[in-house]
Amino acid sequence: MLDAATRPRPRNLPLAIIAVAGLLAAQFYYGWIALSQQASHNTFPHDVGLIDYALYWTLHGRFMYSPLIGQSHFGVHFTPTLLLALPFYAIHDGPATLLLFQSVFLVGAAAPLFLLARHATNSRALAALTAGLYLVNYYVGSIHQASHYEALLPFCAFSAMYCALAGHRKAYWIFLVLALGVKTDVALYLIPFGLYLLLARREHRLGWGTMGLSLAWFVLAVAVTRAFAPAGATPEYLKFWGVYGNNLPGIMLNILSHPWRIPLSLISWPLMALLATCGFLFLADWRSALLILPPAVVVLLSPDPDFQMLAYYRSATIIPFLFFATALGVARLARGSRSARGVLVVFMAALFAMNAAIWLTRPTLANGFPMRPFKVSARQRAAADIARRLLPQEGRLAVQWDLYCQVPHRAEIALLDDYAEADYLFMDTKGNLGTTPPAVARQALREARTSMEILAEDDGLILARRRAPRNP
């Protein structure tokens, strides 16, 4: 058992200043990308638009309601940690606020990871390199570009992990609850973490408490989701794992009764690529490395190709356990001679440089863009201006996929697919149709030009109003 906390901490003010400056620079850079992503029409209804409206309507009397799904978001996922964004929405609501909120959490996770690694290694240099590997991780970049609320998980998880190892008991329970509140399935991965605390760290109260709370939270989350969901609604997990059964016990039994599926799911080049970003350093501490398996198995067992490729934000549940194990693996490797520690620093610095090069140049698994600020055209700026000046709050709006997050919040909004029921139509002939079939978009455009009044038309941007009121 590592006991780095009992050794004196080295004083290295210049390195601390560099670490803080690096974190602030990362926050600025990630935030710049987030804001330019919104301004360039690269934020979309699902994830950003859905959660943006859920937070907006929570402040306006309809708890976590999203018009995109016609119900409370809690009927899909139990995500109470998202409510931390409400104070910021009270100041300024909109997609930009949500994106910055998620970005600050995702980048800010490097701070508790640094503390965790420093506690384990007793080395600020190794801790800074561990946190640096996280900040320039290709998959972390993909999570950021996906603009999904699972970006909140690394900060909450790293903070809980650090508090567990450093003995900050009260803070541990707070951050554990916040991690559980990011998404329902997180509880399934924190139960093994409690077992790790019990067996590997000999933390009996913490271990049993973590397992008990995580299990109780999972039961509560399922019950809350069912309570908020419409009667007879299909549970969300069936959309991704329904091939194994039509209920949670059936899915688990089907998977466990075919044990070969689990090892086969782990023989995956996307998983190997993710693990390689940490140089497989986690293997030096096999007990913590085992914590990577539960989230990896759950994600990779899904027949959905996005899960299997760890696309979008699908790696978000694996990342915290991967870097936790990496920090402890680095700590074990650093327990050798001073020369061995020097070799480790050089290796991690080279690994950081390689990850940074990939992070900056390779298109992410979220939207095909590398981790660079998006270019914003004049016509893209014009779209938000048209919606703000010419689109009244009353009436039902059908809006194109990539314009959904450009329109001020309104009571009635739908995607372009529902153009026939709309009073207003807002579309971009040069934009992204998303899930709308091209044939439907052509029909909507034809109706706008023949049966509706054109309020604005500018370089492919079209805002139209129905001449006669729609049938109730």
C-alpha positions as CSV (number, residue, x, y, z in Angstrom):
1,M,0.0,0.0,0.0
2,L,1.4,3.4,-1.0
3,D,2.0,5.8,1.8
4,A,3.3,8.9,0.0
5,A,1.2,11.1,2.3
6,T,3.6,10.6,5.2
7,R,6.7,11.8,3.3
8,P,7.6,15.5,3.1
9,R,6.4,17.4,0.1
10,P,9.0,19.0,-2.1
11,R,8.8,22.7,-2.6
12,N,9.0,23.8,-6.2
13,L,7.3,27.1,-6.7
14,P,8.3,27.6,-10.4
15,L,6.8,24.2,-11.3
16,A,3.6,25.0,-9.4
17,I,3.3,28.3,-11.3
18,I,3.8,26.5,-14.6
19,A,1.1,23.9,-13.7
20,V,-1.4,26.6,-12.8
21,A,-0.6,28.6,-15.9
22,G,-1.0,25.5,-18.0
23,L,-4.4,24.7,-16.5
24,L,-5.6,28.3,-17.1
25,A,-4.3,28.2,-20.7
26,A,-6.1,24.9,-21.2
27,Q,-9.3,26.4,-19.8
28,F,-9.0,29.3,-22.2
29,Y,-8.3,27.1,-25.2
30,Y,-11.1,24.6,-24.5
31,G,-13.5,27.4,-23.8
32,W,-12.5,29.2,-27.1
33,I,-13.2,26.0,-29.0
34,A,-16.6,25.6,-27.2
35,L,-17.8,29.1,-28.0
36,S,-16.6,28.9,-31.6
37,Q,-18.3,25.5,-32.0
38,Q,-21.6,27.1,-31.0
39,A,-21.1,30.2,-33.2
40,S,-20.2,28.0,-36.2
41,H,-23.4,25.9,-36.0
42,N,-21.6,22.8,-34.8
43,T,-23.8,22.2,-31.8
44,F,-26.9,20.1,-32.3
45,P,-30.3,19.3,-30.8
46,H,-29.4,16.1,-29.1
47,D,-27.2,16.6,-26.1
48,V,-26.7,20.4,-26.4
49,G,-30.2,21.5,-27.4
50,L,-31.9,18.9,-25.3
51,I,-30.1,19.8,-22.1
52,D,-30.1,23.5,-22.8
53,Y,-33.9,23.5,-23.0
54,A,-34.1,21.2,-19.9
55,L,-32.2,23.7,-17.8
56,Y,-34.1,26.6,-19.3
57,W,-37.5,25.1,-18.5
58,T,-36.4,24.1,-15.0
59,L,-36.0,27.8,-14.3
60,H,-39.4,28.5,-16.0
61,G,-41.6,26.1,-14.2
62,R,-41.3,22.7,-16.0
63,F,-38.7,20.6,-14.3
64,M,-36.0,19.4,-16.8
65,Y,-38.5,19.5,-19.7
66,S,-37.2,19.3,-23.2
67,P,-39.5,19.9,-26.2
68,L,-37.2,17.8,-28.3
69,I,-38.3,14.6,-26.5
70,G,-41.6,16.0,-25.2
71,Q,-40.9,15.1,-21.6
72,S,-38.5,15.6,-18.7
73,H,-34.9,14.6,-19.3
74,F,-35.1,12.7,-16.0
75,G,-37.4,10.3,-17.8
76,V,-34.4,9.3,-20.0
77,H,-31.5,9.7,-17.6
78,F,-31.3,10.6,-13.9
79,T,-28.7,13.4,-14.0
80,P,-29.1,15.6,-10.9
81,T,-25.5,16.9,-11.1
82,L,-26.5,18.9,-14.2
83,L,-28.6,21.1,-11.8
84,L,-25.3,22.7,-10.7
85,A,-25.6,24.7,-14.0
86,L,-28.8,26.4,-12.9
87,P,-27.2,29.4,-11.1
88,F,-25.3,30.2,-14.2
89,Y,-28.5,29.8,-16.3
90,A,-30.2,32.2,-14.0
91,I,-27.5,34.8,-15.0
92,H,-27.3,34.0,-18.7
93,D,-29.2,31.0,-20.3
94,G,-28.3,29.5,-23.6
95,P,-26.1,26.8,-25.3
96,A,-22.9,28.9,-24.8
97,T,-23.5,28.8,-21.0
98,L,-23.9,25.1,-21.0
99,L,-20.9,24.5,-23.2
100,L,-18.7,26.6,-21.0
101,F,-20.0,24.9,-17.9
102,Q,-19.2,21.5,-19.3
103,S,-15.8,22.7,-20.6
104,V,-14.8,24.1,-17.2
105,F,-15.6,20.8,-15.6
106,L,-13.8,18.7,-18.2
107,V,-10.6,20.8,-18.1
108,G,-10.8,21.4,-14.4
109,A,-10.6,17.7,-13.8
110,A,-6.9,18.0,-14.4
111,A,-6.6,19.8,-11.0
112,P,-7.9,16.9,-8.8
113,L,-6.0,14.4,-11.1
114,F,-2.8,16.4,-10.4
115,L,-3.5,16.3,-6.6
116,L,-4.2,12.6,-6.8
117,A,-1.0,11.9,-8.8
118,R,1.1,14.1,-6.5
119,H,-0.3,12.3,-3.4
120,A,0.6,9.0,-4.9
121,T,4.0,9.8,-6.4
122,N,5.3,12.6,-4.1
123,S,6.5,14.3,-7.3
124,R,5.1,17.4,-8.7
125,A,6.8,16.7,-12.1
126,L,5.2,13.3,-12.4
127,A,1.9,14.7,-11.2
128,A,2.0,17.5,-13.8
129,L,2.8,15.1,-16.6
130,T,-0.1,12.8,-15.6
131,A,-2.5,15.8,-15.6
132,G,-0.9,17.0,-18.9
133,L,-1.5,13.6,-20.5
134,Y,-5.2,14.0,-19.6
135,L,-5.5,17.5,-21.0
136,V,-4.1,16.5,-24.4
137,N,-5.7,13.1,-24.6
138,Y,-7.4,12.5,-27.9
139,Y,-10.4,10.9,-26.4
140,V,-10.9,13.8,-23.9
141,G,-10.9,16.1,-26.9
142,S,-13.6,13.9,-28.5
143,I,-15.7,14.2,-25.3
144,H,-15.3,18.0,-25.4
145,Q,-16.3,18.2,-29.1
146,A,-19.3,15.9,-28.5
147,S,-20.6,18.6,-26.1
148,H,-22.2,16.0,-23.8
149,Y,-22.9,16.3,-20.1
150,E,-20.8,13.2,-19.3
151,A,-17.9,15.7,-19.5
152,L,-18.8,16.4,-15.9
153,L,-17.8,13.0,-14.8
154,P,-13.9,13.2,-14.8
155,F,-13.9,16.1,-12.4
156,C,-16.3,14.6,-9.9
157,A,-14.6,11.1,-10.1
158,F,-11.0,12.4,-9.8
159,S,-12.0,14.6,-6.9
160,A,-13.7,11.6,-5.1
161,M,-10.7,9.4,-5.8
162,Y,-8.2,11.9,-4.5
163,C,-10.3,12.5,-1.3
164,A,-10.5,8.7,-0.8
165,L,-6.7,8.3,-1.0
166,A,-5.9,11.5,1.0
167,G,-8.3,10.8,3.8
168,H,-10.7,13.7,3.2
169,R,-13.8,11.7,4.2
170,K,-16.5,14.4,4.1
171,A,-15.4,15.8,0.8
172,Y,-15.2,12.3,-0.6
173,W,-18.9,11.6,0.0
174,I,-19.9,14.9,-1.6
175,F,-17.9,14.2,-4.8
176,L,-19.0,10.6,-4.9
177,V,-22.7,11.8,-4.9
178,L,-21.8,14.3,-7.7
179,A,-20.2,11.5,-9.7
180,L,-23.2,9.3,-9.2
181,G,-25.4,12.1,-10.3
182,V,-23.8,12.5,-13.7
183,K,-25.6,9.5,-15.2
184,T,-27.4,6.3,-14.0
185,D,-24.8,3.8,-15.1
186,V,-21.9,5.5,-13.2
187,A,-23.1,3.7,-10.1
188,L,-22.3,0.3,-11.8
189,Y,-18.6,1.4,-12.1
190,L,-18.3,2.9,-8.6
191,I,-19.4,-0.4,-6.9
192,P,-16.1,-2.0,-8.0
193,F,-14.3,1.1,-6.9
194,G,-15.8,0.6,-3.4
195,L,-14.5,-3.0,-3.6
196,Y,-11.1,-1.7,-4.5
197,L,-11.1,0.6,-1.4
198,L,-12.1,-2.4,0.7
199,L,-9.6,-5.0,-0.5
200,A,-6.7,-3.0,-1.9
201,R,-6.7,0.0,0.4
202,R,-8.1,-1.7,3.5
203,E,-10.6,1.1,3.9
204,H,-13.5,-0.9,5.3
205,R,-16.0,1.9,6.1
206,L,-15.2,3.7,2.9
207,G,-15.4,0.6,0.8
208,W,-18.6,-0.8,2.2
209,G,-20.2,2.6,2.2
210,T,-19.3,3.3,-1.4
211,M,-20.7,-0.1,-2.6
212,G,-23.9,0.4,-0.5
213,L,-24.4,4.0,-1.7
214,S,-23.7,3.2,-5.3
215,L,-26.1,0.2,-5.3
216,A,-28.8,2.3,-3.6
217,W,-28.3,5.1,-6.0
218,F,-28.6,2.9,-9.0
219,V,-32.0,1.5,-7.7
220,L,-33.1,5.1,-7.0
221,A,-32.0,6.3,-10.4
222,V,-34.0,3.5,-12.2
223,A,-37.0,4.3,-10.1
224,V,-36.8,8.0,-10.8
225,T,-36.4,7.5,-14.5
226,R,-39.4,5.3,-14.6
227,A,-41.5,7.8,-12.6
228,F,-40.6,10.6,-15.1
229,A,-40.9,8.6,-18.2
230,P,-44.3,8.3,-20.1
231,A,-46.2,5.1,-19.3
232,G,-45.0,2.2,-21.4
233,A,-41.9,4.0,-22.6
234,T,-38.9,1.9,-23.6
235,P,-36.0,2.3,-21.2
236,E,-33.0,4.1,-22.7
237,Y,-30.6,1.2,-22.2
238,L,-32.7,-1.1,-24.5
239,K,-31.8,1.2,-27.4
240,F,-28.2,0.1,-27.1
241,W,-28.2,-3.3,-25.4
242,G,-31.7,-4.5,-26.3
243,V,-30.2,-7.2,-28.6
244,Y,-29.4,-9.1,-25.4
245,G,-32.9,-8.9,-23.9
246,N,-36.0,-6.7,-23.1
247,N,-35.2,-5.9,-19.5
248,L,-32.1,-5.2,-17.3
249,P,-32.0,-8.7,-15.6
250,G,-32.5,-10.4,-18.9
251,I,-29.7,-8.5,-20.5
252,M,-27.3,-9.2,-17.7
253,L,-28.3,-12.9,-17.6
254,N,-27.9,-13.2,-21.4
255,I,-24.4,-11.6,-21.3
256,L,-23.3,-13.7,-18.3
257,S,-24.6,-16.9,-19.8
258,H,-22.3,-16.3,-22.8
259,P,-19.1,-15.5,-21.0
260,W,-17.0,-15.5,-24.2
261,R,-18.7,-12.2,-25.2
262,I,-16.8,-10.3,-22.4
263,P,-13.2,-11.1,-23.3
264,L,-14.0,-10.7,-27.0
265,S,-15.4,-7.2,-26.4
266,L,-12.1,-6.2,-24.8
267,I,-10.1,-7.4,-27.8
268,S,-10.8,-4.1,-29.5
269,W,-8.4,-1.7,-31.3
270,P,-10.3,1.4,-30.1
271,L,-9.9,0.3,-26.5
272,M,-6.2,-0.5,-27.1
273,A,-5.8,2.9,-28.7
274,L,-7.3,4.6,-25.7
275,L,-5.1,2.6,-23.3
276,A,-2.0,3.4,-25.4
277,T,-2.6,7.2,-24.8
278,C,-1.4,6.5,-21.3
279,G,1.6,4.4,-22.4
280,F,0.1,1.3,-20.6
281,L,1.6,2.7,-17.4
282,F,-1.5,1.6,-15.5
283,L,-0.3,-2.0,-15.8
284,A,2.3,-1.4,-13.1
285,D,-0.6,-1.3,-10.5
286,W,-2.8,-4.2,-11.6
287,R,-5.3,-3.8,-8.8
288,S,-6.4,-0.3,-9.8
289,A,-6.1,-1.3,-13.5
290,L,-8.9,-3.8,-13.0
291,L,-11.2,-0.9,-12.4
292,I,-10.9,-0.1,-16.1
293,L,-12.7,-3.3,-17.0
294,P,-16.3,-2.7,-15.9
295,P,-17.0,0.5,-17.8
296,A,-15.0,-0.9,-20.8
297,V,-17.1,-4.0,-20.9
298,V,-20.4,-2.2,-20.6
299,V,-19.5,0.2,-23.4
300,L,-17.9,-2.3,-25.8
301,L,-20.6,-5.0,-25.3
302,S,-23.1,-2.8,-27.0
303,P,-23.8,-3.7,-30.6
304,D,-24.0,0.0,-31.4
305,P,-21.0,1.0,-33.6
306,D,-20.5,4.3,-31.8
307,F,-20.0,2.5,-28.5
308,Q,-17.6,0.0,-30.1
309,M,-15.5,2.8,-31.6
310,L,-15.6,4.8,-28.4
311,A,-16.9,7.6,-30.6
312,Y,-18.3,10.9,-29.3
313,Y,-18.4,10.8,-25.5
314,R,-18.5,7.0,-25.2
315,S,-15.1,6.9,-23.5
316,A,-16.1,9.2,-20.7
317,T,-16.9,6.5,-18.2
318,I,-13.5,4.7,-18.9
319,I,-11.3,7.8,-18.7
320,P,-11.5,8.4,-14.9
321,F,-10.5,4.8,-14.0
322,L,-7.8,4.8,-16.7
323,F,-6.1,7.9,-15.3
324,F,-6.6,6.8,-11.7
325,A,-4.8,3.5,-12.5
326,T,-2.2,5.4,-14.5
327,A,-1.4,7.7,-11.6
328,L,-1.0,4.7,-9.2
329,G,1.0,2.8,-11.9
330,V,3.4,5.8,-12.2
331,A,3.7,5.9,-8.4
332,R,4.8,2.3,-8.3
333,L,7.3,2.8,-11.1
334,A,8.7,5.9,-9.4
335,R,9.5,4.0,-6.2
336,G,12.8,2.8,-7.7
337,S,16.1,4.7,-8.0
338,R,16.5,8.3,-8.9
339,S,17.7,7.3,-12.4
340,A,14.5,5.2,-12.9
341,R,12.4,8.2,-12.0
342,G,14.3,10.3,-14.5
343,V,13.7,7.7,-17.2
344,L,10.0,7.8,-16.3
345,V,9.9,11.6,-16.6
346,V,11.5,11.5,-20.0
347,F,9.1,8.7,-21.2
348,M,6.0,10.6,-20.0
349,A,7.3,13.8,-21.5
350,A,7.7,12.1,-24.9
351,L,4.3,10.5,-24.4
352,F,2.8,14.0,-23.7
353,A,4.4,15.4,-26.9
354,M,3.0,12.5,-29.0
355,N,-0.5,12.9,-27.5
356,A,-0.4,16.6,-28.0
357,A,0.5,16.2,-31.7
358,I,-2.4,13.7,-32.3
359,W,-4.8,15.9,-30.2
360,L,-4.1,19.0,-32.3
361,T,-4.0,17.4,-35.8
362,R,-6.2,14.3,-35.9
363,P,-10.0,14.8,-36.4
364,T,-11.9,13.9,-33.2
365,L,-14.3,11.0,-33.0
366,A,-17.1,13.4,-32.2
367,N,-17.5,15.6,-35.3
368,G,-14.5,15.1,-37.6
369,F,-12.8,18.3,-36.5
370,P,-9.4,18.5,-34.7
371,M,-9.1,20.3,-31.4
372,R,-8.8,23.8,-32.9
373,P,-11.2,26.8,-32.7
374,F,-13.9,26.7,-35.4
375,K,-14.0,29.2,-38.1
376,V,-17.2,31.3,-38.0
377,S,-18.5,32.7,-41.3
378,A,-20.5,35.9,-41.8
379,R,-23.6,33.9,-42.8
380,Q,-23.4,31.9,-39.7
381,R,-23.3,35.0,-37.6
382,A,-26.3,36.3,-39.7
383,A,-28.4,33.2,-38.7
384,A,-28.5,34.1,-35.0
385,D,-29.2,37.7,-35.9
386,I,-32.1,36.8,-38.2
387,A,-33.6,34.6,-35.5
388,R,-33.3,37.2,-32.9
389,R,-34.7,40.1,-35.0
390,L,-37.4,38.6,-37.1
391,L,-38.6,35.5,-35.3
392,P,-41.4,36.2,-32.8
393,Q,-41.7,34.1,-29.6
394,E,-45.3,33.1,-30.4
395,G,-46.1,30.2,-32.8
396,R,-44.6,26.8,-33.5
397,L,-41.2,26.7,-35.2
398,A,-39.7,24.0,-37.3
399,V,-36.0,24.5,-37.5
400,Q,-33.1,22.7,-39.2
401,W,-30.8,20.5,-37.3
402,D,-27.8,22.8,-37.1
403,L,-29.9,25.9,-36.4
404,Y,-31.7,24.5,-33.3
405,C,-29.2,25.9,-30.9
406,Q,-29.1,29.3,-32.7
407,V,-32.7,30.2,-32.0
408,P,-33.7,32.0,-28.7
409,H,-35.6,29.7,-26.3
410,R,-39.3,29.4,-27.2
411,A,-42.3,27.4,-26.0
412,E,-42.9,25.5,-29.3
413,I,-39.9,24.3,-31.3
414,A,-39.4,21.1,-33.4
415,L,-37.0,19.8,-36.0
416,L,-37.5,20.3,-39.7
417,D,-39.2,16.9,-39.9
418,D,-42.4,18.5,-38.4
419,Y,-42.5,21.4,-40.9
420,A,-46.1,20.6,-41.9
421,E,-47.3,21.5,-38.4
422,A,-45.2,24.6,-38.0
423,D,-46.1,28.3,-38.2
424,Y,-42.5,29.3,-38.9
425,L,-39.8,27.5,-40.8
426,F,-36.1,28.3,-40.4
427,M,-33.6,26.4,-42.5
428,D,-30.2,26.6,-44.2
429,T,-29.8,25.1,-47.6
430,K,-26.0,25.0,-47.1
431,G,-26.2,23.6,-43.6
432,N,-26.3,20.2,-41.8
433,L,-29.6,18.3,-42.0
434,G,-28.6,15.9,-39.2
435,T,-31.2,13.2,-38.9
436,T,-33.7,14.9,-41.3
437,P,-33.9,12.9,-44.6
438,P,-32.9,15.1,-47.6
439,A,-36.3,14.4,-49.2
440,V,-38.1,15.9,-46.2
441,A,-35.8,18.9,-46.4
442,R,-36.6,19.4,-50.1
443,Q,-40.3,19.2,-49.4
444,A,-40.0,21.8,-46.5
445,L,-38.1,24.1,-48.8
446,R,-40.7,23.7,-51.6
447,E,-43.5,24.6,-49.1
448,A,-41.6,27.6,-47.8
449,R,-41.2,29.0,-51.3
450,T,-44.8,28.2,-52.5
451,S,-47.1,28.3,-49.5
452,M,-45.3,30.6,-47.0
453,E,-44.2,34.2,-46.7
454,I,-40.4,34.6,-46.8
455,L,-39.4,36.9,-43.9
456,A,-35.7,36.6,-44.7
457,E,-33.4,35.0,-47.2
458,D,-29.7,35.4,-47.1
459,D,-27.1,33.2,-48.8
460,G,-29.1,29.9,-48.1
461,L,-30.7,31.0,-44.8
462,I,-34.5,31.0,-45.1
463,L,-37.0,32.2,-42.5
464,A,-40.6,31.7,-43.6
465,R,-44.0,32.3,-42.0
466,R,-47.2,30.4,-42.8
467,R,-49.7,32.7,-44.4
468,A,-52.8,31.0,-42.9
469,P,-52.9,29.7,-39.3
470,R,-52.2,26.0,-39.0
471,N,-55.0,23.7,-38.0
472,P,-55.2,23.2,-34.2
